[in-house]
Amino acid sequence: MKPVTLIASTVLAWFALILAQFVANLIVPITFPGAEHVFPWILLTDFLTVAILAYIAIHADLRGWKLGLALAVIPAAIALTNDIEGSIFLKTALPWSRVAVQTLLTYLLAAPVWGVLFGRRPAGDAHVRPWTGKSFAERLWRFVVSDVSYIVLYLTAGTIIFPYVRDFYATQTLPPMPTILALQLFLRGPIFIALCLWIVRLLGLPRLSGAIATGLCFTILSGVLPLLIPNPIFPDAVRWVHMAEVTSSNFVFAFFVAWLWTSSPFQAIALPRAA
């Protein structure tokens, strides 16, 4: 895709996301104090989201609606995972079920437009799947190691930043530690592993460059953008501390998952061409 065409497609995809959010909010309206002041931040995070997805799209071997859906799954799954965690950690902050429905509707509306905008190139050779060519035992131990690494990084980063957010969480009713650990090990960790592997598969890059690119893409989408917008949940000081926590731990996690699951040297596996 030529640079001018890519820029035009990215801008149009940005407008499509904004329009999808507008329509979704009409269908499932959600209001919160100070919402009118965060609109510029929403525009910025929408653009950065689309820019990261455009980068993934230019490497992907999928085309048409398949590509649009493949791209939309990434931010949608991140947002829905955060909604579930928010409903457990911060029960009264937002109507979480409505937020989740609105999120899902937004990306369902945006996906076909993204497929048209980014999926018009001829199909290239299919990429290697990071899970292909591995036995069940090999996939199992990689998954377990990846999942354990997530909870280790989660607890380590949380321990480092806790003194800076202790006063805030003293005002909250947090779930017991076993619930927190179960949430990370059996929900957030597995979903994030799947998303990292999906980004690896779409990018189709060699081991080191793929791990770096996956780490950066995943970190921006899962750590920077969700906490960039001022919100009624976290005071600014708490929000910035959490951003430092999440971005650092998520980058290490995504890099590690991509590195662990990608064969070295990068081996081409004959797969059918994507339609």
NORNOR-V139453 format. One record per residue. N is the residue number from 1. RES is the residue in three letters. OMEGA is omega as a letter, one per 40 degrees, with the letter a starting at -180 (* if undefined). NEAR is the number of other ideal C-beta (glycine too) atoms within 8 Angstrom. Layout:
n->N res->RES omega->OMEGA near->NEAR
n->N res->RES omega->OMEGA near->NEAR
This chain:
n->1 res->MET omega->a near->7
n->2 res->LYS omega->a near->5
n->3 res->PRO omega->a near->5
n->4 res->VAL omega->i near->6
n->5 res->THR omega->i near->8
n->6 res->LEU omega->i near->11
n->7 res->ILE omega->i near->8
n->8 res->ALA omega->i near->8
n->9 res->SER omega->i near->12
n->10 res->THR omega->i near->11
n->11 res->VAL omega->i near->8
n->12 res->LEU omega->i near->10
n->13 res->ALA omega->i near->16
n->14 res->TRP omega->i near->11
n->15 res->PHE omega->i near->8
n->16 res->ALA omega->i near->12
n->17 res->LEU omega->i near->13
n->18 res->ILE omega->i near->10
n->19 res->LEU omega->i near->9
n->20 res->ALA omega->i near->14
n->21 res->GLN omega->i near->11
n->22 res->PHE omega->a near->8
n->23 res->VAL omega->a near->10
n->24 res->ALA omega->i near->13
n->25 res->ASN omega->i near->10
n->26 res->LEU omega->a near->6
n->27 res->ILE omega->i near->8
n->28 res->VAL omega->a near->9
n->29 res->PRO omega->i near->6
n->30 res->ILE omega->i near->10
n->31 res->THR omega->i near->4
n->32 res->PHE omega->a near->8
n->33 res->PRO omega->i near->4
n->34 res->GLY omega->a near->8
n->35 res->ALA omega->a near->8
n->36 res->GLU omega->a near->5
n->37 res->HIS omega->a near->6
n->38 res->VAL omega->a near->11
n->39 res->PHE omega->i near->8
n->40 res->PRO omega->i near->6
n->41 res->TRP omega->i near->10
n->42 res->ILE omega->i near->10
n->43 res->LEU omega->a near->9
n->44 res->LEU omega->a near->9
n->45 res->THR omega->i near->11
n->46 res->ASP omega->a near->12
n->47 res->PHE omega->i near->9
n->48 res->LEU omega->i near->12
n->49 res->THR omega->a near->12
n->50 res->VAL omega->i near->12
n->51 res->ALA omega->i near->9
n->52 res->ILE omega->i near->11
n->53 res->LEU omega->i near->14
n->54 res->ALA omega->i near->13
n->55 res->TYR omega->i near->10
n->56 res->ILE omega->a near->14
n->57 res->ALA omega->a near->13
n->58 res->ILE omega->i near->9
n->59 res->HIS omega->a near->9
n->60 res->ALA omega->i near->13
n->61 res->ASP omega->i near->12
n->62 res->LEU omega->i near->11
n->63 res->ARG omega->i near->13
n->64 res->GLY omega->a near->10
n->65 res->TRP omega->i near->9
n->66 res->LYS omega->i near->12
n->67 res->LEU omega->i near->15
n->68 res->GLY omega->i near->17
n->69 res->LEU omega->i near->10
n->70 res->ALA omega->i near->12
n->71 res->LEU omega->a near->15
n->72 res->ALA omega->a near->13
n->73 res->VAL omega->a near->10
n->74 res->ILE omega->i near->14
n->75 res->PRO omega->i near->10
n->76 res->ALA omega->a near->12
n->77 res->ALA omega->i near->11
n->78 res->ILE omega->a near->12
n->79 res->ALA omega->a near->10
n->80 res->LEU omega->i near->11
n->81 res->THR omega->i near->12
n->82 res->ASN omega->i near->9
n->83 res->ASP omega->i near->12
n->84 res->ILE omega->i near->11
n->85 res->GLU omega->i near->11
n->86 res->GLY omega->a near->13
n->87 res->SER omega->i near->10
n->88 res->ILE omega->a near->9
n->89 res->PHE omega->a near->9
n->90 res->LEU omega->a near->9
n->91 res->LYS omega->a near->7
n->92 res->THR omega->a near->3
n->93 res->ALA omega->a near->7
n->94 res->LEU omega->i near->10
n->95 res->PRO omega->a near->6
n->96 res->TRP omega->a near->10
n->97 res->SER omega->i near->7
n->98 res->ARG omega->i near->9
n->99 res->VAL omega->a near->12
n->100 res->ALA omega->i near->11
n->101 res->VAL omega->i near->9
n->102 res->GLN omega->i near->13
n->103 res->THR omega->a near->13
n->104 res->LEU omega->a near->10
n->105 res->LEU omega->i near->13
n->106 res->THR omega->a near->13
n->107 res->TYR omega->i near->13
n->108 res->LEU omega->i near->8
n->109 res->LEU omega->a near->12
n->110 res->ALA omega->a near->14
n->111 res->ALA omega->a near->13
n->112 res->PRO omega->i near->9
n->113 res->VAL omega->i near->13
n->114 res->TRP omega->i near->17
n->115 res->GLY omega->i near->15
n->116 res->VAL omega->a near->10
n->117 res->LEU omega->a near->11
n->118 res->PHE omega->a near->16
n->119 res->GLY omega->a near->15
n->120 res->ARG omega->i near->6
n->121 res->ARG omega->i near->7
n->122 res->PRO omega->a near->4
n->123 res->ALA omega->i near->9
n->124 res->GLY omega->i near->8
n->125 res->ASP omega->a near->7
n->126 res->ALA omega->a near->8
n->127 res->HIS omega->i near->11
n->128 res->VAL omega->i near->12
n->129 res->ARG omega->a near->8
n->130 res->PRO omega->a near->10
n->131 res->TRP omega->a near->7
n->132 res->THR omega->i near->8
n->133 res->GLY omega->i near->5
n->134 res->LYS omega->i near->7
n->135 res->SER omega->i near->5
n->136 res->PHE omega->a near->5
n->137 res->ALA omega->i near->6
n->138 res->GLU omega->i near->8
n->139 res->ARG omega->a near->10
n->140 res->LEU omega->a near->8
n->141 res->TRP omega->i near->8
n->142 res->ARG omega->i near->11
n->143 res->PHE omega->a near->10
n->144 res->VAL omega->i near->8
n->145 res->VAL omega->i near->9
n->146 res->SER omega->a near->14
n->147 res->ASP omega->i near->12
n->148 res->VAL omega->i near->8
n->149 res->SER omega->i near->11
n->150 res->TYR omega->a near->15
n->151 res->ILE omega->i near->12
n->152 res->VAL omega->i near->8
n->153 res->LEU omega->i near->11
n->154 res->TYR omega->a near->10
n->155 res->LEU omega->a near->8
n->156 res->THR omega->i near->9
n->157 res->ALA omega->i near->12
n->158 res->GLY omega->i near->9
n->159 res->THR omega->a near->7
n->160 res->ILE omega->a near->7
n->161 res->ILE omega->a near->12
n->162 res->PHE omega->i near->8
n->163 res->PRO omega->a near->5
n->164 res->TYR omega->a near->8
n->165 res->VAL omega->a near->11
n->166 res->ARG omega->a near->8
n->167 res->ASP omega->i near->6
n->168 res->PHE omega->a near->10
n->169 res->TYR omega->i near->8
n->170 res->ALA omega->i near->6
n->171 res->THR omega->a near->5
n->172 res->GLN omega->i near->8
n->173 res->THR omega->a near->3
n->174 res->LEU omega->i near->7
n->175 res->PRO omega->i near->7
n->176 res->PRO omega->a near->6
n->177 res->MET omega->i near->5
n->178 res->PRO omega->i near->6
n->179 res->THR omega->i near->9
n->180 res->ILE omega->a near->10
n->181 res->LEU omega->i near->9
n->182 res->ALA omega->i near->9
n->183 res->LEU omega->a near->12
n->184 res->GLN omega->a near->12
n->185 res->LEU omega->a near->10
n->186 res->PHE omega->i near->7
n->187 res->LEU omega->a near->12
n->188 res->ARG omega->i near->10
n->189 res->GLY omega->i near->13
n->190 res->PRO omega->i near->10
n->191 res->ILE omega->a near->10
n->192 res->PHE omega->i near->15
n->193 res->ILE omega->a near->13
n->194 res->ALA omega->a near->9
n->195 res->LEU omega->i near->14
n->196 res->CYS omega->i near->14
n->197 res->LEU omega->i near->13
n->198 res->TRP omega->i near->11
n->199 res->ILE omega->i near->16
n->200 res->VAL omega->a near->15
n->201 res->ARG omega->i near->11
n->202 res->LEU omega->a near->15
n->203 res->LEU omega->i near->14
n->204 res->GLY omega->a near->10
n->205 res->LEU omega->i near->9
n->206 res->PRO omega->a near->8
n->207 res->ARG omega->a near->12
n->208 res->LEU omega->a near->7
n->209 res->SER omega->i near->8
n->210 res->GLY omega->i near->15
n->211 res->ALA omega->i near->14
n->212 res->ILE omega->a near->9
n->213 res->ALA omega->i near->12
n->214 res->THR omega->i near->16
n->215 res->GLY omega->a near->14
n->216 res->LEU omega->a near->9
n->217 res->CYS omega->a near->14
n->218 res->PHE omega->a near->15
n->219 res->THR omega->i near->13
n->220 res->ILE omega->a near->11
n->221 res->LEU omega->a near->13
n->222 res->SER omega->a near->12
n->223 res->GLY omega->a near->13
n->224 res->VAL omega->a near->11
n->225 res->LEU omega->i near->12
n->226 res->PRO omega->a near->10
n->227 res->LEU omega->a near->12
n->228 res->LEU omega->a near->10
n->229 res->ILE omega->i near->10
n->230 res->PRO omega->a near->8
n->231 res->ASN omega->a near->8
n->232 res->PRO omega->a near->7
n->233 res->ILE omega->a near->7
n->234 res->PHE omega->i near->9
n->235 res->PRO omega->a near->6
n->236 res->ASP omega->a near->7
n->237 res->ALA omega->i near->7
n->238 res->VAL omega->a near->11
n->239 res->ARG omega->a near->12
n->240 res->TRP omega->i near->9
n->241 res->VAL omega->i near->11
n->242 res->HIS omega->i near->12
n->243 res->MET omega->i near->12
n->244 res->ALA omega->i near->9
n->245 res->GLU omega->a near->12
n->246 res->VAL omega->a near->12
n->247 res->THR omega->a near->11
n->248 res->SER omega->a near->9
n->249 res->SER omega->a near->12
n->250 res->ASN omega->i near->14
n->251 res->PHE omega->i near->13
n->252 res->VAL omega->a near->10
n->253 res->PHE omega->a near->13
n->254 res->ALA omega->i near->17
n->255 res->PHE omega->a near->12
n->256 res->PHE omega->i near->11
n->257 res->VAL omega->i near->15
n->258 res->ALA omega->a near->18
n->259 res->TRP omega->a near->10
n->260 res->LEU omega->a near->9
n->261 res->TRP omega->a near->11
n->262 res->THR omega->a near->13
n->263 res->SER omega->a near->8
n->264 res->SER omega->e near->5
n->265 res->PRO omega->a near->6
n->266 res->PHE omega->a near->11
n->267 res->GLN omega->i near->7
n->268 res->ALA omega->i near->6
n->269 res->ILE omega->a near->8
n->270 res->ALA omega->i near->3
n->271 res->LEU omega->i near->10
n->272 res->PRO omega->i near->4
n->273 res->ARG omega->i near->9
n->274 res->ALA omega->i near->10
n->275 res->ALA omega->* near->6
